[in-house]
Every structure is written in C-alpha cells, then in structure tokens.
C-alpha cells in the first residue's frame, strides 16, 4: 500500500514531571484520515517512563480531546490528549480535567520564551553578555534578532495557522533571544489545548536548527526581562454588562485569592515578579489603568466602555500550565457570581 494511503497521527500529551509537565508525543499510523477528534481511538503508553505510573503497573491511557492538521508532515495530524488511568478516570497529572468547560470564557495568552543553544539564549556570546536591552524589542536586523530566529518563528507561525490555532501576533521581545506569540481562543478548555499544541510546534521546529525553547520565567539573572504569559480574559457578563461595581468586586476577589493565583501561575515566579521589568512584586496585588507594572492591567477601552470588556492578569509566567491558569481564573470569577 502506498504511503499516500497512510496517515500519521501524532498523539501529544503532558507527562507527570513537576513543577510543570513536559510535552510527549508518539505517532500512530492509520488507514483513514480523521474527520474529527471522535475518529481518533484511545491509545496507551508506558506511564513508568513519564512519571505517571509504577513499573509493575505501567499502562496509562491517552484520550484524544482536540485534532489539528499538521502541515509539517505528509498526511499528518496532531492529536491533543488527556491522560487517563486504566479505569478511565483522569490521571492525577491531568489538570485539563479540572477546568470547567465554559464556552463563554474568552482568553488570550501571550507566550514569551527564549530560544537557546547549549544552555545560553540565542545571540548571547559564550562568555559574558550582549549589549543591554533596548534595541531587541520588536527589533529588525541581524544585530537585533540574528539570522536563525526569525526563520524559526515564521515557520512556527505558519504551522500554527495551518493547524487552526488562532495566533493573533508574534514579535521579538525585550531581551536578546526572547520572542513571543499570542494565542486567542473562545472556551476555557480550548485555550489550553491550543497553547500546549503551539508549544509543541515551536519545540519541534527548533529541533531542526539545533536549538531549544526555554520556557523558564527567568533564565538570565540580572537586568534582563523575564518571560511571562499574560492572561487576557473576559466572560460574557464582562463583555455585555460589566460596570464599575462588578469590576470592584472582581478585583477584591482576585486580591483575596492572590496566593492561590500565584500557586497556579508557574514555578520560580519570585525571580520574575520583583516589581521591576514591567512586573508587580509577587507579594503584592494591585490593578491600574494601562499600568504594565500592576498585577492586573486595565485597558483604557475597558474603562471608557463603562467597565466592560477584557482584563489582563500579568502575573502568570511563561512556564505556567494554561489549564491551571484558566481553572484558577474561573474559580475566582465564579466567587463573585
């Protein structure tokens, strides 16, 4: 049978490593192209190799939850999966299962990351540092972005758009070797699926160039920006009704749950949330109109529209699990009613 009659389904899942999971993937060959995620069968894997099971009882189950075309492979598809225990209940590492399915929650996540080679950000000399921050943000030219980075981010952008992942933009970021892409989705589970798959794709592209994608929130100490994953969110009530009294109650709930949010917003955030480099200190909560040094930035458009629209929580970091972020934001919103 010709390879034209075979289809490659890349099953992608999250392992059991802490403090945040790693991506895993393996390919299933099938004879028929799936039309929807419902056409993708359950599959198994060795959980003892991913810190999700013991060797004497190692079987775990992959449950397909989202399907994407993969233009980077001939006859290819990407299958986002949840991990289940043998009795088909969610595995303890399966945080997607903790997210309430709310189609009216709209979320945009700004994924910052560093491209790195041999443990150093791309463009950093082997010893010492490049010139100080300033020319790199949205930079153009070899001195600002180098020769490989733009090729990688452009290739990644096309793969994501071909997959149906709604990128809203890309740009070089403040530090040398640092980049960002933004993903928007309608639905509390969909945004997590799309961001994890976008992460998978940027890592796969970087492989070809002998590079790694560093998601740590502060890979370079000193006067270098850390990496965040700002969470822009709105509910149907925020978009259509809103009002200053509701906004005040919502911010009070965010302040009350400050520690719970920080716990969900990624490891080592104390290294990033210092009050410098466009952040508020990790032990403080505030909000401010157009203030990128606040915990929550309130857009001018939100205030001018009668306190209706979206808000930006600037505390989540680049390594945070989007499922955990969204789950925590929804819990706080529901406290307000």
DRENKOL-319442 format. One record per residue (C-alpha): x negated, y, z negated. Coordinates in pm, whole numbers, padded with zeros to 5 digits, always signed. Example, Ala and Ser with C-alpha at 12.3 -4.5 7.8 and 13.67 -1.06 7.14 Angstrom:
residues 2
-01230-00450-00780 -01367-00106-00714 
END
This chain:
residues 337
+00000+00000+00000 -00132+00345+00094 -00225+00595-00177 +00041+00819-00021 +00297+00586-00180 +00149+00610-00527 +00199+00889-00779 -00023+00996-01068 +00150+01091-01391 -00086+01248-01644 +00064+01185-01987 -00058+01464-02218 -00020+01461-02595 -00159+01606-02918 -00377+01394-03144 -00388+01377-03523 -00700+01582-03590 -00691+01861-03848 -00661+02152-03899 -00521+02168-03544 -00480+01890-03287 -00678+01829-02971 -00528+01754-02634 -00543+01400-02498 -00439+01264-02161 -00427+00945-01957 -00295+00862-01613 -00005+00632-01531 +00032+00518-01167 +00389+00475-01042 +00551+00394-00708 +00812+00670-00709 +00785+01045-00769 +00981+01151-01078 +01260+01399-01014 +01292+01495-01381 +01140+01407-01716 +01413+01146-01755 +01242+00944-01481 +00926+00911-01693 +00909+00599-01910 +00791+00574-02266 +00427+00469-02286 +00188+00354-02556 -00163+00437-02672 -00420+00341-02934 -00349+00570-03227 -00653+00441-03417 -00871+00631-03168 -00686+00962-03218 -00650+00964-03600 -00282+00873-03566 -00289+00509-03679 -00498+00245-03853 -00684-00016-03650 -00477-00305-03788 -00154-00139-03666 -00265+00097-03395 +00024+00128-03149 +00185+00470-03104 +00445+00577-02850 +00440+00863-02601 +00782+01015-02538 +00794+01239-02227 +00956+01576-02301 +00854+01802-02009 +00749+01743-01648 +00529+01965-01430 +00400+01927-01075 +00020+01906-01065 -00119+02076-00754 -00472+01989-00866 -00421+01622-00782 -00280+01446-00479 +00069+01319-00567 +00015+01444-00920 +00246+01531-01209 +00182+01641-01567 +00396+01491-01843 +00403+01663-02182 +00473+01408-02454 +00569+01384-02819 +00410+01114-03031 +00643+00864-03199 +00588+00587-03450 +00669+00228-03343 +01020+00269-03488 +01070+00567-03251 +01077+00828-03530 +00848+01133-03497 +00486+01076-03594 +00371+01295-03889 +00142+01481-03645 +00440+01563-03418 +00515+01925-03503 +00727+01968-03191 +00989+01761-03371 +01004+02027-03647 +01107+02304-03406 +01479+02383-03398 +01594+02377-03036 +01707+02737-02983 +01754+02831-02615 +01828+03193-02712 +01481+03249-02860 +01259+03419-02603 +00887+03404-02675 +00577+03539-02506 +00241+03414-02635 -00087+03587-02550 -00353+03316-02543 -00704+03454-02591 -01005+03225-02557 -01378+03220-02486 -01540+03034-02200 -01862+02886-02338 -02170+02699-02221 -02382+02493-02460 -02203+02645-02755 -02259+03008-02651 -01995+03238-02500 -02035+03270-02124 -02261+03565-02045 -02444+03561-02380 -02822+03517-02349 -02977+03208-02506 -03113+03427-02785 -02955+03748-02908 -02651+03923-02768 -02533+04106-02458 -02455+04476-02463 -02189+04592-02711 -01818+04573-02645 -01669+04839-02423 -01707+04750-02054 -01575+04394-02074 -01202+04451-02138 -01021+04420-01804 -01368+04456-01654 -01464+04427-01289 -01806+04342-01151 -02083+04094-01223 -02218+04279-01529 -01875+04276-01690 -01743+03928-01610 -02022+03728-01446 -01997+03503-01143 -01800+03196-01253 -01538+03319-01499 -01309+03491-01253 -01314+03187-01025 -01205+02971-01318 -00926+03195-01440 -00790+03244-01087 -00788+02869-01024 -00616+02817-01359 -00355+03081-01279 -00263+02913-00951 -00236+02569-01114 -00006+02706-01383 +00216+02891-01136 +00236+02580-00917 +00338+02384-01227 +00622+02625-01300 +00456+02771-01611 +00562+03134-01632 +00235+03324-01660 +00302+03695-01697 -00058+03802-01655 -00429+03738-01706 -00718+03966-01797 -01073+03975-01924 -01071+04057-02295 -01272+04284-02525 -01567+04053-02598 -01810+03920-02340 -01692+03582-02211 -01343+03629-02360 -01027+03602-02150 -00652+03596-02197 -00342+03462-02028 +00017+03532-02127 +00299+03279-02108 +00669+03362-02144 +00949+03109-02191 +01313+03103-02291 +01360+02833-02552 +01183+02751-02877 +01052+02413-02761 +00972+02515-02403 +00723+02784-02502 +00520+02529-02698 +00529+02280-02411 +00419+02541-02158 +00135+02685-02368 -00008+02343-02451 +00005+02244-02086 -00158+02573-01984 -00435+02498-02236 -00477+02152-02086 -00514+02301-01739 -00774+02566-01834 -00980+02298-02008 -00957+02071-01705 -01067+02350-01470 -01360+02443-01696 -01483+02081-01685 -01575+02122-01318 -01808+02410-01398 -01979+02250-01697 -01804+02486-01939 -01593+02453-02250 -01290+02651-02364 -01340+02774-02720 -01011+02844-02896 -01163+02925-03236 -01043+03262-03362 -01390+03399-03444 -01662+03212-03254 -01905+03503-03275 -01963+03676-03608 -02028+04048-03630 -01894+04335-03422 -01715+04115-03171 -01341+04080-03134 -01186+03756-03248 -00928+03567-03046 -00558+03590-03121 -00235+03452-02983 +00004+03740-03040 +00365+03622-03059 +00624+03842-02888 +00971+03724-02983 +01337+03814-02960 +01668+03648-03035 +01997+03712-02862 +02103+03920-03164 +01786+04128-03149 +01833+04190-02777 +02205+04268-02779 +02291+04404-03127 +01985+04482-03335 +01997+04805-03534 +01771+04957-03796 +01935+04787-04098 +01882+04443-03942 +01524+04530-03848 +01451+04640-04206 +01589+04314-04343 +01391+04113-04090 +01063+04283-04181 +01135+04230-04551 +01180+03858-04482 +00852+03848-04288 +00674+04019-04576 +00827+03780-04832 +00712+03481-04627 +00369+03626-04548 +00174+03332-04692 +00392+03076-04513 +00336+03254-04183 -00040+03272-04233 -00045+02899-04310 +00117+02830-03970 -00087+03081-03773 -00411+02892-03724 -00727+02798-03918 -01002+03036-04032 -00779+03337-03976 -00952+03517-04263 -01251+03553-04032 -01035+03737-03778 -00775+03923-03987 -01014+04163-04156 -00848+04497-04092 -01099+04561-03811 -01093+04482-03439 -00720+04557-03398 -00603+04349-03693 -00445+04395-04036 -00608+04226-04336 -00493+03871-04397 -00369+03955-04749 -00152+04247-04640 +00167+04283-04439 +00282+04593-04257 +00455+04697-03941 +00402+05002-03726 +00529+05154-03405 +00272+05091-03130 +00020+05003-03403 -00218+04727-03298 -00374+04736-03643 -00046+04626-03800 +00078+04277-03882 +00381+04339-03660 +00368+04588-03375 +00700+04756-03299 +00717+04871-02936 +00836+05224-02862 +01102+05068-02640 +01243+04879-02940 +01293+05196-03145 +01414+05405-02851 +01673+05140-02766 +01844+05150-03105 +01609+04896-03267 +01690+04637-03003 +01452+04421-02801 +01139+04229-02899 +00872+04249-03170 +00508+04140-03166 +00362+03942-03454 -00012+03997-03415 -00126+03753-03683 -00123+03415-03503 -00469+03319-03383 -00593+03157-03067 -00624+02805-03211 -00277+02800-03367 -00028+02535-03262 +00253+02718-03076 +00503+02466-03211 +00408+02566-03567 +00423+02937-03486 +00771+02918-03336 +00902+02688-03610 +00792+02936-03878 +00924+03245-03697 +01263+03078-03652 +01284+02982-04019 +01225+03340-04127 +01474+03478-03876 +01740+03235-03999 +01689+03351-04358 +01812+03694-04250 +02124+03549-04086 
END
